[in-house]
Amino acid sequence: AEVLWHIKQHTKLIAWLNPVPSERWQGSTAQFIAHLVPMYPLDPHGLNQAIAQIR
């Protein structure tokens, strides 16, 4: 979490692409990270969403 905080001090353009399927994020560290930065699944749709987020 500290690393993400430092990154966010330098840019507002941040998105996390997670290779773990989104169904498995609940109750994991992915759920915690998703509260800190926008998180998307690492698939074509998620990549498009992440690009749209940082534009």
JOBELTA-V466153 format. One record per pair of residues at least 24 apart in sequence whose C-alpha atoms are under 8 Angstrom apart, sorted by the first residue. I is the first residue (numbers start at 1). J is the second residue. If there is no record, write none. Layout:
# JOBELTA-V466153
i = [I:I]
j = [J:J]
This chain:
# JOBELTA-V466153
i = [1:1:4:4:13:13:13:14:14:15:15:15:15:15:16:16:17:17:17:17:17:18:19]
j = [33:36:36:37:53:54:55:38:54:39:40:50:53:54:40:50:41:42:46:47:50:42:43]
